[in-house]
Structures are given as structure tokens and as C-alpha cells.
């Protein structure tokens, strides 16, 4: 048991029968305000004992301790051991229960499809075409894994349950905000419309690696294996796909190909990353864009039976 949980348990037991004017309550309130974790652990005990009819259990413990009293030292020792043995079992149950999701679902979209879903906490997630997320909401956190594609999130504010997104190269943590995340071939792009988000890189095993970057409204950042890079993109461009518009700003061919493929039955692939393109494309008119692209002189478009290839001239 951690030191904070140990202290929370002692305060909980001590205050069960304390009078309203007992001086111990002042010391308890000072302890409670000293750190946010104190209030969290104390609330966990209150919830636990409400579920287990704690009055009956504590009464039984007190009765057993009274019968076995031989000295004040032995009484305190036995009473403490009995209470903490019971609390230890309760903590095990509480730990198990905290790992059981309140909501668990997987959302996916087909090519060219958009989907909006309101979650149990009243947050909203919207998926772009050919995208997939897994969502797990617990009593103390909200976890989302963006497995493929792109999504926007409007997160309900809940300071007791951080909203965390695993997007491969990056881990994003928020309390309440509106932002979009795109998994691109070699990077993750985060566009923040409101609020603030904390971002860190992730290693292949899913462990967050320092440093953390704090992003605010209007920030657009690309995360790759080298770190975080602020871009000159407008934040609204990260949400343009919600209106059926795909915006590219000095984008490598791999980004263009991956994005177009989410809205076109025949996939688009890139041979190399140069040249870079700046363009605005309507999602329902991708074929017209591909037909016009070679007129710019820097990109060749080769159509095959299975895919369309973009390559430098």
C-alpha cells in the first residue's frame, strides 16, 4: 500500500465516529488540501465502504478488538492490523473494479464515409473516411486508440478523468477541448481548435517519452521520430474534411496519397516524397484532381488496375 493510501485509510477510519467539532477534523482538512491525490484516495475509500456496508464491518472489527484487549498497545496493534487487512482486501477489489471499463467500443468507417458518435461521457468523436478507433472509458480515465486514419474530438471536461489518445507516434492527453488528430505515413498531426492538450512521443511499446509539449488553441504540430514540429497550417485545415474538403499545404506525396486513399475506392500510392504539393481538393471530386495534377509539370500520375501512382517527373 502506498504512503498516501495508508494515510487515507487511517484518516477514513479515524473520522468515522469523530464529533463535528473534533479538532482532528482541522488536521484532516489540511492534509486533504495538501495534494490532489489525497482527496482522490480518500474518496476511493468512501466509495468502497459505501458499497460494502462499512458500518457493519467496522462495528464487527471494533467488537473483536475490544474482546481481545490485553493492553492499549496490543489493542491498537490488533485493531490496526484488522482494519488494514480488511482495507487491503477492499483495495484489491477497488483496484480490480477500476480496471473494468464503463464503456468499450470500436468505431470504424468505410472509404469516403464520415461517422459521428457521442460517447458515454458526452464527448463526441467524428471519424474521417477509412478510419478506426478503439475507446475504453474507466472510472479514473478515458483511453482512445486511433488505429488508422483521422478523427476530430470534442472532449467533455472532466478533471478527474483525463482523456488520452494513443496515435502511434504520439500520446495526447486532455481534460476538455476540441482538436483533430491525423495518422500520416511518417508522422502524427494534431490541430487544436480550443482548450489545451499535452503531447509526448511514444516508443514502439506504447511508453510515453519526454519531453511533453503543451499545445493551445490555434496550434498545429507534427510529431515524428525526431520530435515536435510546428507547422504554418491553419488550424481550420485540420477540420476541413468535416466539410468534405481536403487541404494540403506543402505536403509530401506520401501524405497526399494516404489522404486521398481514404476517400477513393482505388488506392493512391506515392513513389517518393517529392515534389511537395499545396492544393485544396473536394473529397467527392478526387478523380478530377488527379487528372489535372500532371498539368502542373512536376508530378506524373500512372493509373493501373489496382492503384494510382504519384511520382516525380
N, C-alpha and C positions, 0 to 999 in steps of 0.2 A: 504494500500500500504506500502511495506517495505521501510525502510530508503534508501536502495540502489536504489530501483526502483524510489523513489521520486527524488533522486539526478540525476539519469539517465534521467528522464523526463525533469528536469529543464535544464540540460546541452544540451539535444537534441533541446529543443525549443530555447535556448539562442544562439546556434551555427548556426541555420538555415540561418540567414542573416548576420552573423559576417564576416567581411572582412578577407582575408587571413592573414593579418599582425596584426589582432586584438590581443592585449595582453591576452585576455581571453582564447585564444587557448592554450597558455602555461600552464595556470592553469588547463585547461581541460585535457591536456595530462598527467599532474602529477596525477590528480585524476584517469584517466584511467589506469595508470600503478600501482596504489597503491594496487590493488587487482584484481585477475582474474574475480571475479563476476561483477566488474564494466564494463569491456568490454562486458561480456555476456549480461547484461541488456541493455547496450546502443545499441548493435547490434540488440536486440529484437525490440527496438523502431524503428530503421532504417528500419527493415524488415516490421514492422507493417504499418508504414506510406507510404512505397512504395506500399503496397497492397491497401491502402485506398486513394491514390492520395492526400497525405498530404498537398501539396502546396495549393490546392484549399480549404481544410478545415481550415488550419491555416490562410489563407487570409480572409476567412469569419469571423473567430473568431476575428482577428485583427480589421476588419472593424466595427463589432458590438461593440467592446470595445471602439473604437475611438468615435463613435456617442454618447456613454453614459458617456463620460468623464466629471466629475464634479471637480475632483481634482486628483493630482498624486497618492494619497493614494487609492482613490476609483478605479482609472483606474487599478492600479496594482492588487488590490484585485479582481476586476471583471475579469480582463484578466487571472489571475492565476486560479481563480475558473473555468472559462470557459474552459481553456486549460486542467486542470486536470480532469474536468468532462468528457471531450472527451477522455483523456488518460485512465481514469478509465474504460470507456466502451470498449476502444480498448484493454486494458489489459485483460478484461473478455473474449473478443473474442480470444486474443492471448493465454490465458490460456486454453480455450476450444480446440483451434487448436493444441496446444502442446500435448494434450491427445489423439489425433487421430493418430493411428498407420500408418506409411508409409508402413509397411509390417506386415501381420499377417498370420501365417500358423502353422499347426500341422504336424509333421513328425512322422512316426511310422514304425517299421519293424516287420516282422513275425519272428517266431523261426528260427534261423540259417541264417537269411538274414542280409546283410550289406547294408547301403544306405548312399550315399554322396550327399550333397546339397550345392550349393553356394547361399548365402543369398544376399539380395539387396545391402548390404554394402561391398560385395566381401569377407566377411568372409566365411569360409567353416565349415560345421558340418558333421561328419560321425557317424552314429548310429551303435551300435553293435546289435546282434540279440535280438528280443523281447524287444525293447527299444522304448521310446516315449518322444518327446519334444514338447513344445509349444513355439513359437517365436513371439515376438512383437517388432518391431523396430519403434522408435519415433524420432522426430527431436532432442531431447536432451539426449536420452539414448537408449540402446538396451537390452531388457529383454528376458531371456530364462528360461523356467522351465523344468528341467529334471524330468519327471514324473515317469519314470521307466527305469531300465537298465543302459546302459553305452554309453558314447559318447566322441569323441575327437573333439576339436575345434581349428581352425586356425583363429585367430581373426585379422581382418584388423585394423590397428592402426588408432584411431580417438579420440584425447584427449578431444574433445568437447562432445563425446557421449560414456560414459563408457558402457562396455559390462558386464551385470550382470546375474549370473546364480543362480536360486533358485533350490537347490538339496535336499530339505527337511531339513536335519540336518544342512546344511552349505549353506552360501551365498558366492559366489565367484565373485569378481569384477576385471576386467582387462581393459586395454586400447588397447593392441595389443600383442598377444603371442600365443604359441601353447601348449595346455595342454589337459589332459583327465580327465574325471570325471566318477566315478562308484558309483551307489547307491547300497550298500550291505545291508544285512538284518538289521544290527545294527550300521552302520557307512557309511560315505561317504569318498571315497578315491580320492585325487587329485594328479595327476602326471604332473609335469611341465617340458616340453621339452625345452622351450625358453621363454625369457621375464620374467615378474614378475606378480604375482597375489596376491590380498588381500583376505583373507578368514576370515569369522567370523561364529560363531554358529548362528542358527536361533531357535526361540522358536516355538511352535505349531501354533502360529498365524502369522508366517512369519516375525517377527520382529528380526532384527539383534541384537546380544548381544555381548558386548565387552568381552575380548579383540579381536583385529584383529591380524592376523598372516600374515606376508609378506613372500611369497614363491618365490624362484628364480629357475633358470634352474637347473635341477638335483634333485630337492626336491620332495619327495613323502610323503604325510601326510594323516593320517586317522583322520577324525573328528567324534567323538561320543558325547554322552551326557555329558561326563566328560571333554571334551576339545580336543586339538590337540595333535597328537602323530606322531612323525617322525618314519618312518619305514626304514628297511635295504634293501627294494626292490630297484632294478634298475629301473630308470625312464622308460627305454625301455620296461619293462614288462607291463607298463600301456598301451602301444600301440600295444602289441604283437597280440591282437585279430584282428588287421587290416590285419595281415598276416595269420590268421586262426589258431593261437596258443594261448592257454590259460595257463597262468603261475601262479602257486600257490607257495607261499613262507611262510611256517609255518602258513598256512591258517586254520581257524576253519572249521569244517564240514559244518556249515551253509553257509559260503562263497563258498565253493566248490559246494555244492548242488545248490545254487542260480545261480552261473555262468554256470554250466553245463546245467541247465534247459533252458538257453537262446538259446541253440544250439541242443536241443533234444526234439522230439515231446512228449515223455513220460517224465513228470517232475521228477526231483530228489529232494527228501526231506531229511532232516537230523534229527536224533534223538539225540539231544545234540550237543556240540561243540568240544568234544574231541573224538579221538586224533586229533592233527593238522597235516596237510599234506603239503609236498613240492613235487611238480610234474610239469611236462610240458606235456600238453595234446593237441593233434591235434583236432580241432573242428569237423572234419569230421570222427573222429575215437573214439568217446566218449564211445561207447559200448565196444570196446576192452579194454579201460582203466578200465571200471567198472568190467569187467570180471577178469582182472588181480589184481585189488585192494585187494581182500581178501588174496592174497598170501603174502602180507606184514605182516599179522598176527594181525594187530591192528584194522581193520575195517571189519565189516560184511556188505554184500550187499544183501538186500532182495528185490526180484522183485515181484510186484503184478500186477493185471490187470490195475490199474490206475496210479501207480507211482513206482519208485525205491527208496528204503530207505537205507540211510547210517547210521550205528550205531556202537558204540564202542563194541569191543568183551568183 
